[in-house]
Amino acid sequence: MIARALAGFAALVLGAGAASAQNPPAWSRPTAPFHIAGPVWYVGTEGLGVYAIVTRAGTILVSGPLAQSAGLVERNLATIGVQPRQIKWILNSHAHFDHAAAFAELRRWSGAKLVASAGDASALRRGRHEADNANGHTRFAPVTVDRIVRDGEQVRVGTVALTAVLTPGHTPGCTTWTLPVVERGRRLNVVFPCSVTVAGNRLIGNRAYPGIVADYRRSFDRLATLPADIVLPMHPDQVDLLGQARRHDAGAVDAFAHPSALPHLVAEAQRDFANALAQERAR
């Protein structure tokens, strides 16, 4: 699953324009929005997850798509009745072009404020992937970061609050978000995990990110024990999220609930990390 989600990322080269020609088609392919649980809706593309937390007090967006897909997200939001000025916050997952490139347009369109942890703030403001990476320093539109969030802090709209869980490694400011919801009388823990894949990151001798290995290991440990009934990653195919939506529409009321999904994702990423580290050490 992880290998499929990252197939396009492995081919990246310098410059967002050059990279866009090699992205998987699913990353920019439209898909209809759908309800997941509680106030949570899917409003992203077929291959890049964007989530809307919709409340009467306002809406929070989690992550973003490619720059050219901002309009798709805007139309999906309109389809579910969310108007631009109802969006109060946009939450960063991690500062890579495939998730952050549309932030500038979405922020301009909605007037919402962008939230990120300190580790990714510089990359977002510069519009440039940071840390030494085999794929180079891919670029995207710089964007203002309106609020820096620390580990355990919450971003709130009305009575709904998402909690930041810092899980660095994939990027220095990789941020996982958690949200308790109630669906059909059941309280469920929804987790929007930041990636823990290597994705070309240099693990040994990373001058721009010398603590990368230790950060990955801490994040593996933390995510592996995080309560997660519903897992909503930034690459939806990692959990076959669109397939879950089809099964839900066919009558499987618990299609989105998979408590084993997050430990499985972490274990798979941890194996890939160990292999990548061993290969670098053997050079």
SEBA-49129 format. One line per 2 residues: number of its first residue (from 1); their letters; for each residue x, y, z of C-alpha. Coordinates in pm, whole numbers, plus 50000, padded with zeros to 5 digits. Example, Ala and Ser with C-alpha at 12.3 -4.5 7.8 and 13.67 -1.06 7.14 Angstrom:
! SEBA-49129
1	AS	51230:49550:50780  51367:49894:50714
//
This chain:
! SEBA-49129
1	MI	50000:50000:50000  50271:50246:50097
3	AR	50471:50163:49786  50174:50246:49564
5	AL	50105:50572:49744  50464:50683:49702
7	AG	50519:50569:49345  50505:50922:49217
9	FA	50711:51072:49495  51007:50849:49413
11	AL	51030:51007:49068  51043:51368:49185
13	VL	51301:51609:49051  51377:51973:49118
15	GA	51090:52212:49054  50719:52163:49105
17	GA	50648:52205:48734  50882:51922:48639
19	AS	50748:51704:48916  50384:51754:48820
21	AQ	50431:51575:48486  50532:51259:48672
23	NP	50267:51253:48945  50029:50956:48959
25	PA	49709:51051:48772  49499:50966:49079
27	WS	49658:51256:49268  49466:51505:49055
29	RP	49167:51292:48952  48833:51425:49085
31	TA	48623:51220:49322  48290:51305:49480
33	PF	48297:51410:49846  48159:51167:50101
35	HI	48073:51158:50470  48292:50947:50698
37	AG	48182:50989:51060  48057:51261:51290
39	PV	48153:51598:51139  48423:51446:50912
41	WY	48393:51458:50532  48629:51359:50253
43	VG	48678:51645:50005  49009:51552:49841
45	TE	49101:51396:49509  49112:51027:49430
47	GL	49474:51000:49542  49536:51285:49788
49	GV	49344:51313:50111  49180:51637:50218
51	YA	48933:51626:50505  48670:51876:50617
53	IV	48551:51893:50977  48212:52059:50928
55	TR	48032:52223:51220  47776:52500:51263
57	AG	48051:52717:51413  48278:52672:51111
59	TI	48486:52423:50916  48842:52298:50957
61	LV	49038:52155:50663  49301:51891:50725
63	SG	49579:51889:50462  49564:51997:50098
65	PL	49623:51862:49746  49840:51963:49452
67	AQ	49825:52329:49354  49619:52257:49042
69	SA	49361:52068:49249  49263:52356:49478
71	GL	48956:52418:49263  48847:52054:49297
73	VE	48855:52085:49675  48666:52414:49658
75	RN	48393:52252:49446  48372:51950:49675
77	LA	48325:52181:49971  48050:52368:49788
79	TI	47881:52035:49710  47848:51958:50081
81	GV	47728:52310:50157  48049:52469:50290
83	QP	48104:52826:50178  48455:52981:50167
85	RQ	48417:53208:50471  48292:52920:50683
87	IK	48642:52769:50675  48829:52892:50983
89	WI	49146:52682:50990  49363:52483:50749
91	LN	49582:52226:50923  49918:52120:50783
93	SH	50009:51753:50784  50354:51789:50631
95	AH	50529:52037:50406  50562:51839:50082
97	FD	50434:51978:49755  50170:51707:49712
99	HA	49997:51814:50034  50096:52180:50080
101	AA	50105:52326:49729  49737:52430:49735
103	FA	49754:52598:50075  49823:52946:49938
105	EL	49520:52933:49708  49290:52771:49967
107	RR	49396:53028:50227  49337:53315:49982
109	WS	49002:53174:49866  48863:53111:50214
111	GA	49037:53363:50439  49118:53072:50672
113	KL	49430:53068:50888  49701:52808:50833
115	VA	49824:52603:51128  50155:52413:51136
117	SA	50412:52298:51387  50741:52485:51415
119	GD	50935:52214:51233  50749:52271:50905
121	AS	50684:52644:50930  51002:52746:50749
123	AL	50939:52509:50458  50583:52638:50417
125	RR	50692:52999:50428  50971:52937:50177
127	GR	50767:52704:49956  51042:52448:49953
129	HE	51079:52094:50084  51352:52086:50347
131	AD	51593:51813:50464  51834:51627:50237
133	NA	51635:51404:50006  51721:51193:49703
135	NG	51436:51361:49516  51575:51712:49561
137	HT	51407:52015:49711  51070:52025:49537
139	RF	50900:52362:49539  50548:52495:49584
141	AP	50379:52831:49641  50503:52992:49966
143	VT	50229:53047:50222  50192:53241:50545
145	VD	50174:53032:50861  49928:53204:51093
147	RI	49964:52983:51397  50238:52758:51529
149	VR	50103:52461:51719  50291:52259:51980
151	DG	50250:51895:52073  49919:51838:52248
153	EQ	49771:52175:52154  49421:52190:52010
155	VR	49265:52375:51720  48903:52439:51799
157	VG	48585:52546:51621  48290:52563:51856
159	TV	48284:52245:52063  48498:52047:51815
161	AL	48873:52030:51876  49153:51856:51688
163	TA	49467:51774:51884  49816:51801:51737
165	VL	50042:51499:51786  50392:51576:51661
167	TP	50534:51279:51469  50845:51413:51290
169	GH	51071:51216:51057  50903:51228:50718
171	TP	50943:51603:50763  51076:51789:51068
173	GC	50727:51920:51146  50514:51621:51051
175	TT	50191:51655:51248  49932:51389:51315
177	WT	49587:51514:51413  49334:51335:51631
179	LP	48963:51396:51678  48702:51215:51890
181	VV	48366:51182:51715  48031:51023:51787
183	ER	47875:50815:51511  47549:50626:51563
185	GR	47589:50665:51939  47946:50529:51944
187	RL	48247:50735:52045  48530:50680:51797
189	NV	48886:50806:51778  48965:50948:51435
191	VF	49335:50982:51347  49478:51173:51052
193	PC	49832:51028:51057  50125:51213:50913
195	SV	50337:50987:50696  50625:50792:50848
197	TV	50762:50663:50517  51122:50732:50414
199	AG	51023:50870:50071  51379:50942:49963
201	NR	51492:51102:50288  51862:51068:50358
203	LI	51889:50891:50692  52266:50904:50748
205	GN	52451:51232:50724  52141:51443:50666
207	RA	52296:51785:50720  51966:51972:50704
209	YP	51798:51731:50945  52060:51562:51164
211	GI	51806:51416:51409  51598:51242:51144
213	VA	51663:50882:51251  51581:50945:51618
215	DY	51268:51134:51516  51146:50849:51297
217	RR	51195:50599:51577  51009:50809:51831
219	SF	50725:50863:51587  50697:50490:51511
221	DR	50665:50420:51884  50412:50694:51936
223	LA	50187:50614:51643  50192:50241:51712
225	TL	50015:50295:52045  49782:50581:51944
227	PA	49415:50482:51980  49267:50491:51629
229	DI	48928:50353:51534  48918:50537:51201
231	VL	49244:50609:51014  49243:50883:50751
233	PM	49584:50918:50586  49699:51180:50339
235	HP	49723:50911:50069  49380:50742:50093
237	DQ	49488:50427:49910  49701:50335:50212
239	VD	49379:50217:50380  49163:50174:50067
241	LL	48952:50465:50189  48753:50502:49869
243	GQ	48682:50130:49879  48563:50173:50238
245	AR	48329:50448:50115  48184:50220:49847
247	RH	48129:49943:50104  47966:50194:50338
249	DA	47731:50307:50060  47645:49940:49999
251	GA	47532:49903:50360  47845:49818:50560
253	VD	47783:50068:50840  48122:50005:51005
255	AF	48323:50018:50682  48544:50305:50802
257	AH	48629:50153:51140  48956:49957:51135
259	PS	49141:49969:51470  49425:49759:51326
261	AL	49490:49995:51034  49728:50235:51207
263	PH	49950:49969:51368  49968:49796:51029
265	LV	50071:50115:50850  50335:50187:51113
267	AE	50476:49833:51104  50503:49844:50725
269	AQ	50674:50183:50733  50908:50069:51009
271	RD	51020:49771:50802  51086:49995:50502
273	FA	51277:50237:50724  51496:49959:50864
275	NA	51575:49838:50511  51658:50188:50390
277	LA	51882:50252:50690  52063:49921:50640
279	QE	52120:50002:50271  52268:50341:50353
281	RA	52498:50190:50614  52618:49929:50363
283	R	52734:50189:50109
//
